[in-house]
């Protein structure tokens, strides 16, 4: 947990539980806080994370002509390989978080 207070009332990050208990339960994050999180994610989805310039090579390409990191220097075979690796990393992350949620619900 981060140190310091999370609001002007003096609640700290440590005063809220981990995992799903932070959303539901007696010590859950207040509804206004959850709405702020949802509104921020919505803002990112609708306003920031989109192809503004129309230069996207594939779905999820949000470089918008600004960030390259050498992507344009790769040949098509290397690009497909790297995109496959990234897709598999995302799948592994989803399986990991699912395992953490199951572990939390089982209480082991």
TAQUI-V407112 format. One record per run of one state. SS is the DSSP state (2 for helix, 1 for strand, 0 for the rest). FROM is the first residue (numbers start at 1). TO is the last residue. If there is no record, write none. Layout:
BEGIN
ss=SS from=FROM to=TO
ss=SS from=FROM to=TO
END
This chain:
BEGIN
ss=0 from=1 to=4
ss=1 from=5 to=5
ss=0 from=6 to=11
ss=1 from=12 to=12
ss=2 from=13 to=15
ss=0 from=16 to=18
ss=2 from=19 to=22
ss=0 from=23 to=30
ss=2 from=31 to=48
ss=0 from=49 to=70
ss=2 from=71 to=73
ss=0 from=74 to=75
ss=2 from=76 to=106
ss=0 from=107 to=108
END
